[in-house]
Amino acid sequence: MKYWGKTALAAALAIAAGGPAVAGDIVWARDGDIDSLDPHRATSTLSRQVWYQIYDSLLEFDDSGAPVPNLAKSWEIAQDGTLVTFVLNEGITCHDGTPFNADDVIWTAERALGEDNPSLTKSSWGDISEVEKIDDLTVAFHLATPFGAFVPFMADQFTSMLCDSNAAADDFGTGSAIGTGPWKFASWTKGAEVVLEKNPDYVNYGRPIDNPGPPLSDRLIMRTMPEAQTRMAGLRTGELQVIVPPIQEVKSLQDDPGVEVYVAQGTGQNMFLQFAVNRPPFDDKRARQAVSHAIDKDLAIKVVYGDIVERQYCPISKGVFGNDPEFCKQYDQDYDPEKAKALLAELGYGPDKPMEVTLATWTGDSRERMLQMLQNQLKKVNIVANIEVMDIGTLNARDTQENNKAEGPGYMDLMGWTWFDPDLLYLLWHSPGAYQGFQTPELDKILEDMRTTVDPDARKEIVHAAFKILLEEAGQVPIYTPGWSWLYAVSADAPGFKIGPFNRALFNAIDH
């Protein structure tokens, strides 16, 4: 392991971020930068982590992942599910000192749902026909049809409430951001750091952290440090309080009395294989099933990640409504290389004619090593997998491109998505789908019913019907959870850190 001397490290940090941290600062070093301060203009985990510090949502998730009051002290759902009314807490102020009220909620929602430049997650808001101001502290959302995921979505970062004073800022999202959260935006130096200052007026109505008021520290600084060993050295010399640790260093950090390693649980993250299904070989479910049978998922997980991830059986992650491993195991393709060979033989593949495919993923978190494990296992059943690794933006675009190609070698990738609700299945697999890949008319109908069903028991049955199709057809092959940015190494001199549900980092109780 390469260690930096404290003086050399401080100089490196000063060059990278404009100066060393001071007392009262929490410095969190991550491997990448945000895309935007605007919750309507990005979807990355790196961005969402920052939004969560600046903004609050109407609701919050408690430790069990259930929605609870936050900016809104109560909500009521009409019997037919098409009207949801929120009553706001009194006395909440925006970071610029203006009162937070129904006008801010309406401005946020109308901006997200607008025709000209809507939120990138507009479809996740449901079919909203009107957002009505009842009075200064009461807002009603009118839906054209019931939407089972609407209430939990009001606890997500994508529905962060924006103060309407942001409308006057030409640089909102890049140089300004006004919310009601525990930390106030101070500056963003692209590629280097985001600096936040504590909100002295903050009142915690819903966040699952043992601090009812403002943060205990003065500033929260999120520094961009792609080099893992620089982050490691900074943590050990005290220049950094929180880092994203490299997978291969987790064991040494766990053995270090000066460091506490946190492994996020209930992240909502799901890592799975998906396929370009609009051309051979993966237009035939036998080819997809063969891949699933060929992979010893438990062994691959153990070798690459040890005990810091779990086997995933369902198309949505552990902790998300409807997840039921015992149900999903009924339709999973067990590790059976002989069955994989037999399926491939039916398609004309064998030792003299292997099935050649591309196997892709995005950089980081030992995913390339996971692909190497899968590559070796696939080779044993006469599948030659050529590995490609790229950034996540390129991978997202590539997946759609591959599903629109009529010719070329087979293509599959190790992809990850995170969501708080099985509505994720609609986003991914209802035609045309996020990547225009696997879809069937039967699945479309099931997913439409899932969206408009509010009763939990009935909705769970529908979710399981969708699972059955995705797993039997191997449209999606779940492998493990979590999958990215779920590890935090925290200095022992900064106690009070907590990871909330769905991988939400809480710094309010750190007194540094």
C-alpha positions as CSV (number, residue, x, y, z in Angstrom):
1,M,0.0,0.0,0.0
2,K,1.2,3.5,-0.8
3,Y,1.1,6.0,2.0
4,W,1.4,9.7,1.8
5,G,3.3,11.8,4.3
6,K,1.0,14.3,6.0
7,T,2.7,17.3,4.5
8,A,2.7,15.9,1.0
9,L,-0.9,14.9,1.3
10,A,-2.0,18.4,2.6
11,A,-0.2,20.0,-0.4
12,A,-2.0,17.6,-2.8
13,L,-5.4,18.4,-1.2
14,A,-4.7,22.1,-1.3
15,I,-3.9,21.9,-5.0
16,A,-7.0,19.7,-5.7
17,A,-9.5,21.6,-3.6
18,G,-8.2,25.1,-2.9
19,G,-7.1,24.6,0.7
20,P,-7.0,22.3,3.7
21,A,-10.0,21.7,5.9
22,V,-10.3,23.6,9.2
23,A,-11.8,22.8,12.6
24,G,-15.6,22.5,12.3
25,D,-15.4,21.0,8.8
26,I,-16.5,17.6,7.8
27,V,-14.6,16.6,4.6
28,W,-16.1,13.8,2.6
29,A,-13.9,12.6,-0.3
30,R,-15.7,10.8,-3.1
31,D,-14.6,9.3,-6.4
32,G,-16.5,11.7,-8.6
33,D,-18.3,15.0,-8.9
34,I,-21.9,16.0,-9.1
35,D,-23.7,16.6,-12.4
36,S,-26.0,19.4,-11.1
37,L,-27.4,21.0,-8.0
38,D,-30.8,20.9,-9.7
39,P,-32.8,17.7,-8.8
40,H,-34.7,17.9,-12.1
41,R,-31.5,17.9,-14.2
42,A,-29.6,14.8,-13.1
43,T,-30.0,11.2,-11.8
44,S,-26.6,10.1,-10.5
45,T,-26.0,8.9,-7.0
46,L,-23.2,11.5,-6.6
47,S,-25.7,14.3,-7.3
48,R,-28.5,12.8,-5.2
49,Q,-26.1,12.5,-2.2
50,V,-25.6,16.3,-2.4
51,W,-29.3,17.2,-2.9
52,Y,-30.2,15.3,0.2
53,Q,-28.0,17.7,2.2
54,I,-29.4,20.9,0.7
55,Y,-33.1,20.1,0.2
56,D,-35.9,18.3,2.1
57,S,-38.9,16.5,0.6
58,L,-42.5,16.6,1.8
59,L,-42.0,13.2,3.3
60,E,-39.0,11.2,4.6
61,F,-38.2,7.5,4.9
62,D,-37.9,6.1,8.4
63,D,-35.3,3.3,9.3
64,S,-37.7,0.7,8.0
65,G,-38.1,2.4,4.6
66,A,-41.6,3.6,5.2
67,P,-42.7,7.2,4.4
68,V,-43.2,9.4,7.4
69,P,-43.9,13.2,7.8
70,N,-41.2,15.7,7.1
71,L,-41.9,19.1,5.5
72,A,-45.5,17.9,5.5
73,K,-46.8,17.0,8.9
74,S,-49.6,14.9,7.5
75,W,-51.2,13.7,4.3
76,E,-54.5,12.3,3.3
77,I,-55.4,10.0,0.3
78,A,-58.9,10.1,-1.1
79,Q,-60.8,6.8,-1.2
80,D,-60.4,6.5,-5.0
81,G,-56.7,7.3,-4.8
82,T,-56.8,10.3,-7.2
83,L,-56.4,13.0,-4.6
84,V,-53.5,13.4,-2.1
85,T,-53.5,16.4,0.2
86,F,-50.5,17.5,2.2
87,V,-50.5,19.8,5.3
88,L,-47.2,21.5,5.8
89,N,-45.4,22.3,9.1
90,E,-45.5,25.9,10.2
91,G,-42.5,28.1,10.5
92,I,-40.1,26.4,8.0
93,T,-37.8,28.9,6.3
94,C,-35.8,28.6,3.1
95,H,-32.1,29.2,3.1
96,D,-32.6,32.8,1.9
97,G,-34.9,33.5,4.8
98,T,-38.2,33.4,2.9
99,P,-41.0,31.2,4.4
100,F,-41.5,27.8,2.9
101,N,-45.2,27.3,2.0
102,A,-47.6,25.9,-0.6
103,D,-46.3,28.2,-3.3
104,D,-42.9,26.5,-3.1
105,V,-44.5,23.1,-3.4
106,I,-46.5,24.1,-6.5
107,W,-43.5,25.8,-8.1
108,T,-41.4,22.7,-7.6
109,A,-44.1,20.3,-9.0
110,E,-45.0,22.5,-12.0
111,R,-41.4,22.9,-12.9
112,A,-40.8,19.2,-12.7
113,L,-43.9,18.4,-14.8
114,G,-43.6,21.3,-17.3
115,E,-43.7,20.6,-21.1
116,D,-40.6,22.7,-22.1
117,N,-37.9,21.3,-19.7
118,P,-39.4,18.8,-17.4
119,S,-37.6,16.7,-14.7
120,L,-35.7,13.8,-16.0
121,T,-37.9,11.7,-13.7
122,K,-41.2,13.3,-14.7
123,S,-42.8,9.9,-15.4
124,S,-42.2,8.9,-11.7
125,W,-44.5,11.6,-10.5
126,G,-47.5,9.8,-11.9
127,D,-50.3,11.2,-14.0
128,I,-50.8,14.5,-12.2
129,S,-53.6,16.7,-13.6
130,E,-53.4,19.6,-11.2
131,V,-51.5,20.8,-8.1
132,E,-53.9,23.0,-6.1
133,K,-53.2,25.5,-3.3
134,I,-55.8,25.1,-0.6
135,D,-54.2,27.6,1.7
136,D,-50.6,28.7,2.5
137,L,-49.9,25.4,4.3
138,T,-52.1,23.0,2.4
139,V,-51.5,21.5,-1.1
140,A,-53.6,19.0,-3.0
141,F,-52.2,16.8,-5.8
142,H,-54.9,15.7,-8.3
143,L,-54.1,12.5,-10.2
144,A,-55.9,11.4,-13.4
145,T,-55.5,7.8,-12.3
146,P,-54.4,6.3,-8.9
147,F,-50.7,5.8,-8.6
148,G,-49.4,3.3,-6.0
149,A,-45.9,4.8,-5.8
150,F,-46.9,8.4,-5.4
151,V,-46.7,8.7,-1.6
152,P,-43.3,7.1,-1.2
153,F,-42.0,9.1,-4.2
154,M,-42.7,12.2,-2.1
155,A,-39.9,11.1,0.2
156,D,-37.4,10.7,-2.6
157,Q,-34.6,13.1,-3.6
158,F,-36.1,13.5,-7.0
159,T,-39.1,15.3,-5.3
160,S,-36.8,17.6,-3.3
161,M,-38.7,20.8,-2.6
162,L,-37.2,23.8,-4.2
163,C,-37.9,27.3,-2.8
164,D,-39.5,29.4,-5.5
165,S,-36.9,32.1,-5.0
166,N,-34.7,29.9,-7.2
167,A,-36.7,31.2,-10.1
168,A,-34.9,34.5,-9.9
169,A,-31.4,32.9,-10.2
170,D,-29.9,32.5,-13.7
171,D,-27.4,30.1,-12.3
172,F,-29.7,27.8,-10.4
173,G,-28.2,24.3,-10.4
174,T,-24.7,25.4,-11.2
175,G,-23.9,28.4,-8.9
176,S,-26.9,28.6,-6.6
177,A,-29.4,26.3,-4.9
178,I,-32.0,27.4,-2.3
179,G,-33.7,24.7,-0.2
180,T,-34.8,24.0,3.4
181,G,-32.3,21.2,4.2
182,P,-29.8,21.0,7.0
183,W,-26.9,22.4,4.9
184,K,-26.9,25.6,2.8
185,F,-25.1,25.8,-0.5
186,A,-22.0,27.9,-0.5
187,S,-20.0,27.0,-3.6
188,W,-19.2,24.4,-6.2
189,T,-15.8,24.3,-7.9
190,K,-16.4,21.8,-10.7
191,G,-14.1,18.8,-10.5
192,A,-12.9,19.8,-7.1
193,E,-15.4,20.3,-4.3
194,V,-18.9,21.3,-3.2
195,V,-19.0,23.4,0.0
196,L,-22.1,23.6,2.2
197,E,-22.6,25.5,5.4
198,K,-24.9,24.5,8.2
199,N,-28.4,25.9,8.2
200,P,-28.7,27.5,11.7
201,D,-32.5,27.6,11.3
202,Y,-33.0,23.9,10.5
203,V,-35.6,21.9,12.3
204,N,-35.5,18.1,11.7
205,Y,-39.1,16.9,11.3
206,G,-38.4,13.5,9.7
207,R,-34.8,12.5,9.1
208,P,-33.9,9.4,11.0
209,I,-31.0,11.0,12.9
210,D,-30.6,11.8,16.6
211,N,-30.4,15.5,16.2
212,P,-33.7,17.6,16.1
213,G,-32.0,20.8,15.1
214,P,-29.1,22.3,13.0
215,P,-26.0,20.3,12.1
216,L,-23.4,20.2,14.9
217,S,-20.5,21.0,12.5
218,D,-20.0,24.2,10.6
219,R,-19.4,23.0,7.1
220,L,-19.8,19.9,5.0
221,I,-17.3,19.7,2.1
222,M,-17.6,17.1,-0.6
223,R,-14.3,16.7,-2.4
224,T,-13.7,14.9,-5.7
225,M,-10.8,12.5,-5.4
226,P,-10.7,9.8,-8.1
227,E,-7.5,8.3,-6.8
228,A,-8.4,5.8,-4.1
229,Q,-5.0,5.8,-2.3
230,T,-5.2,9.6,-2.0
231,R,-8.5,9.2,-0.2
232,M,-7.1,6.4,2.0
233,A,-4.0,8.5,3.0
234,G,-6.2,11.5,3.7
235,L,-8.4,9.5,6.1
236,R,-5.4,8.2,8.0
237,T,-3.7,11.5,8.4
238,G,-6.9,13.3,9.5
239,E,-7.3,15.5,6.5
240,L,-10.5,13.7,5.6
241,Q,-13.3,12.6,7.9
242,V,-15.3,10.4,5.5
243,I,-14.2,8.7,2.3
244,V,-15.5,6.3,-0.3
245,P,-13.1,3.4,0.3
246,P,-11.7,1.1,-2.3
247,I,-13.2,-2.4,-2.1
248,Q,-9.8,-4.1,-1.7
249,E,-9.0,-2.0,1.4
250,V,-12.2,-2.6,3.3
251,K,-10.6,-5.4,5.4
252,S,-7.6,-3.3,6.4
253,L,-9.9,-0.4,7.3
254,Q,-12.1,-2.6,9.4
255,D,-9.0,-3.7,11.4
256,D,-7.9,0.0,11.9
257,P,-9.1,1.3,15.4
258,G,-9.0,4.8,14.0
259,V,-11.6,4.1,11.4
260,E,-15.2,2.9,11.4
261,V,-16.4,1.2,8.2
262,Y,-20.2,1.6,7.4
263,V,-21.9,-0.8,5.0
264,A,-25.2,0.6,3.8
265,Q,-28.2,-1.7,4.2
266,G,-31.5,-1.4,2.5
267,T,-30.0,0.7,-0.3
268,G,-32.7,-0.2,-2.9
269,Q,-29.8,-1.0,-5.3
270,N,-30.0,-4.1,-7.5
271,M,-27.2,-5.4,-9.8
272,F,-28.4,-7.5,-12.6
273,L,-27.6,-8.8,-16.1
274,Q,-29.7,-7.5,-19.0
275,F,-29.6,-8.4,-22.7
276,A,-30.0,-6.9,-26.2
277,V,-33.1,-9.0,-27.0
278,N,-33.9,-7.6,-30.5
279,R,-31.4,-9.8,-32.4
280,P,-29.7,-13.2,-32.0
281,P,-28.7,-14.8,-29.8
282,F,-30.6,-13.1,-26.9
283,D,-33.9,-12.8,-28.8
284,D,-34.3,-16.4,-27.8
285,K,-34.9,-16.9,-24.1
286,R,-32.9,-20.1,-24.1
287,A,-29.7,-18.1,-24.7
288,R,-30.6,-15.8,-21.7
289,Q,-31.5,-18.8,-19.5
290,A,-28.2,-20.5,-20.5
291,V,-26.2,-17.4,-19.3
292,S,-28.1,-17.5,-15.9
293,H,-27.6,-21.3,-15.5
294,A,-23.9,-20.9,-16.3
295,I,-23.1,-18.4,-13.6
296,D,-22.3,-19.5,-10.1
297,K,-23.6,-16.2,-8.6
298,D,-22.8,-17.2,-5.0
299,L,-19.2,-18.0,-5.7
300,A,-18.7,-14.9,-7.8
301,I,-20.0,-12.7,-5.0
302,K,-17.9,-14.4,-2.4
303,V,-14.7,-14.1,-4.4
304,V,-15.1,-10.5,-5.4
305,Y,-17.0,-8.9,-2.5
306,G,-16.9,-11.3,0.5
307,D,-19.6,-10.4,3.0
308,I,-20.1,-6.8,2.0
309,V,-22.9,-7.6,-0.6
310,E,-25.7,-10.1,-0.6
311,R,-27.1,-12.4,-3.2
312,Q,-30.2,-10.9,-4.9
313,Y,-33.0,-13.1,-6.2
314,C,-35.7,-10.7,-7.1
315,P,-35.9,-8.0,-9.9
316,I,-36.1,-5.3,-7.1
317,S,-33.8,-5.0,-4.1
318,K,-34.1,-6.1,-0.5
319,G,-36.2,-3.7,1.5
320,V,-38.3,-2.6,-1.4
321,F,-42.0,-3.3,-1.3
322,G,-42.8,-6.7,-2.8
323,N,-39.3,-8.2,-2.5
324,D,-39.7,-11.8,-1.5
325,P,-36.6,-14.1,-2.1
326,E,-38.5,-17.3,-1.4
327,F,-41.0,-16.4,-4.1
328,C,-38.3,-15.4,-6.6
329,K,-36.2,-18.5,-6.0
330,Q,-39.0,-20.6,-7.6
331,Y,-38.3,-19.0,-11.0
332,D,-34.6,-18.4,-10.7
333,Q,-32.2,-20.3,-13.0
334,D,-30.0,-22.2,-10.6
335,Y,-26.3,-22.8,-11.2
336,D,-26.4,-25.7,-13.6
337,P,-23.6,-25.6,-16.3
338,E,-24.8,-28.8,-17.9
339,K,-28.3,-27.3,-18.3
340,A,-26.6,-24.2,-19.8
341,K,-24.7,-26.4,-22.3
342,A,-27.9,-28.2,-23.3
343,L,-29.8,-25.0,-24.0
344,L,-26.9,-23.7,-26.0
345,A,-26.7,-26.9,-28.0
346,E,-30.4,-26.5,-28.9
347,L,-29.4,-23.2,-30.5
348,G,-26.4,-24.7,-32.4
349,Y,-23.6,-23.7,-30.0
350,G,-20.9,-26.0,-28.6
351,P,-17.2,-26.5,-28.2
352,D,-16.6,-26.1,-31.9
353,K,-19.0,-23.1,-32.3
354,P,-19.0,-21.0,-29.1
355,M,-21.5,-18.3,-28.6
356,E,-19.5,-15.0,-28.7
357,V,-21.0,-12.0,-26.9
358,T,-20.0,-8.6,-25.4
359,L,-20.2,-8.4,-21.6
360,A,-20.2,-4.7,-20.4
361,T,-20.4,-2.7,-17.3
362,W,-19.4,0.7,-15.9
363,T,-16.2,1.6,-14.0
364,G,-15.6,1.3,-10.3
365,D,-16.6,-0.8,-7.2
366,S,-14.8,-4.0,-8.5
367,R,-17.4,-4.5,-11.2
368,E,-14.6,-5.3,-13.8
369,R,-13.4,-8.0,-11.5
370,M,-16.9,-9.4,-11.3
371,L,-17.1,-9.5,-15.1
372,Q,-13.9,-11.4,-15.1
373,M,-15.4,-14.0,-12.8
374,L,-18.5,-14.3,-15.0
375,Q,-16.3,-14.4,-18.1
376,N,-14.5,-17.5,-16.7
377,Q,-17.7,-19.2,-15.8
378,L,-19.3,-18.6,-19.1
379,K,-16.3,-19.9,-21.0
380,K,-16.9,-23.3,-19.3
381,V,-20.2,-23.7,-21.1
382,N,-19.0,-22.5,-24.5
383,I,-19.8,-18.8,-24.2
384,V,-17.0,-16.4,-25.1
385,A,-17.6,-13.1,-23.4
386,N,-15.6,-10.1,-24.5
387,I,-15.4,-7.6,-21.6
388,E,-15.9,-3.8,-22.1
389,V,-15.9,-1.3,-19.3
390,M,-16.9,2.4,-19.7
391,D,-18.4,5.3,-17.7
392,I,-22.0,5.0,-16.7
393,G,-23.3,7.7,-19.2
394,T,-21.7,5.8,-22.1
395,L,-23.1,2.5,-20.8
396,N,-26.6,3.9,-20.6
397,A,-26.4,5.1,-24.2
398,R,-24.8,1.9,-25.4
399,D,-27.6,-0.2,-24.0
400,T,-30.2,1.6,-26.0
401,Q,-28.0,1.6,-29.1
402,E,-27.5,-2.2,-28.8
403,N,-31.3,-2.8,-28.5
404,N,-31.8,-0.9,-31.7
405,K,-29.2,-2.8,-33.7
406,A,-30.6,-5.6,-36.0
407,E,-27.1,-7.2,-36.5
408,G,-23.9,-7.7,-34.6
409,P,-22.7,-10.0,-31.8
410,G,-24.8,-10.7,-28.8
411,Y,-24.7,-8.0,-26.1
412,M,-25.3,-8.1,-22.3
413,D,-24.3,-5.9,-19.5
414,L,-24.1,-5.8,-15.7
415,M,-26.3,-2.9,-14.8
416,G,-27.5,-1.4,-11.6
417,W,-30.6,0.7,-10.6
418,T,-31.8,1.9,-7.3
419,W,-35.4,2.8,-6.4
420,F,-37.6,2.8,-3.3
421,D,-40.6,1.1,-5.0
422,P,-41.4,-1.6,-7.5
423,D,-42.4,1.1,-9.9
424,L,-38.8,0.7,-11.0
425,L,-40.0,-2.3,-13.0
426,Y,-42.3,0.0,-15.0
427,L,-39.5,2.4,-15.7
428,L,-37.2,-0.4,-16.9
429,W,-39.5,-2.9,-18.6
430,H,-42.7,-1.4,-19.7
431,S,-42.4,-0.7,-23.4
432,P,-40.5,1.1,-24.8
433,G,-38.5,0.8,-21.5
434,A,-35.5,2.6,-20.3
435,Y,-33.2,0.9,-22.8
436,Q,-35.8,-0.4,-25.3
437,G,-34.9,-3.9,-24.4
438,F,-37.0,-6.8,-23.0
439,Q,-40.7,-6.3,-23.0
440,T,-43.9,-8.3,-23.7
441,P,-47.6,-7.2,-24.0
442,E,-48.4,-9.4,-21.0
443,L,-45.8,-7.7,-18.9
444,D,-46.9,-4.2,-20.1
445,K,-50.5,-4.9,-18.8
446,I,-49.2,-6.2,-15.5
447,L,-47.0,-3.2,-14.9
448,E,-49.9,-0.8,-15.8
449,D,-52.1,-2.5,-13.3
450,M,-49.3,-2.3,-10.7
451,R,-49.1,1.5,-11.2
452,T,-52.8,2.1,-10.7
453,T,-53.3,-0.3,-7.8
454,V,-53.2,1.3,-4.3
455,D,-54.2,-1.6,-2.1
456,P,-51.0,-3.1,-0.7
457,D,-52.1,-6.8,-0.8
458,A,-53.4,-6.6,-4.3
459,R,-50.4,-4.6,-5.5
460,K,-48.0,-7.2,-4.1
461,E,-49.7,-10.0,-6.1
462,I,-49.3,-7.9,-9.2
463,V,-45.6,-7.2,-8.5
464,H,-45.0,-10.9,-8.1
465,A,-46.7,-11.6,-11.4
466,A,-44.2,-9.2,-13.0
467,F,-41.3,-11.0,-11.2
468,K,-42.4,-14.3,-12.6
469,I,-42.2,-13.2,-16.2
470,L,-38.9,-11.4,-15.8
471,L,-37.3,-14.3,-14.1
472,E,-38.8,-17.2,-16.1
473,E,-37.9,-15.4,-19.3
474,A,-34.5,-14.3,-18.0
475,G,-35.3,-10.8,-19.2
476,Q,-33.4,-9.7,-16.1
477,V,-31.0,-11.8,-14.1
478,P,-30.6,-10.5,-10.6
479,I,-27.2,-11.1,-9.0
480,Y,-26.3,-9.0,-5.9
481,T,-27.1,-5.9,-3.8
482,P,-25.8,-3.3,-3.1
483,G,-23.7,-2.3,-6.1
484,W,-22.2,1.2,-5.9
485,S,-21.3,3.9,-3.4
486,W,-22.5,1.9,-0.4
487,L,-19.3,1.9,1.6
488,Y,-18.2,4.7,3.9
489,A,-15.0,4.8,5.9
490,V,-15.3,7.4,8.7
491,S,-12.6,8.7,11.0
492,A,-13.0,7.8,14.7
493,D,-12.7,11.5,15.6
494,A,-15.9,12.2,13.8
495,P,-18.6,10.2,15.6
496,G,-22.3,10.6,14.8
497,F,-22.3,9.5,11.2
498,K,-25.3,7.4,10.0
499,I,-26.5,5.8,6.8
500,G,-30.3,6.1,6.5
501,P,-32.5,3.9,4.3
502,F,-31.8,3.9,0.6
503,N,-28.2,4.9,1.2
504,R,-28.8,8.4,2.5
505,A,-25.7,9.8,4.3
506,L,-26.6,11.8,7.4
507,F,-24.0,14.2,8.8
508,N,-26.2,16.3,11.1
509,A,-25.0,14.6,14.3
510,I,-21.3,14.8,13.6
511,D,-19.6,17.3,15.9
512,H,-16.1,17.8,14.5
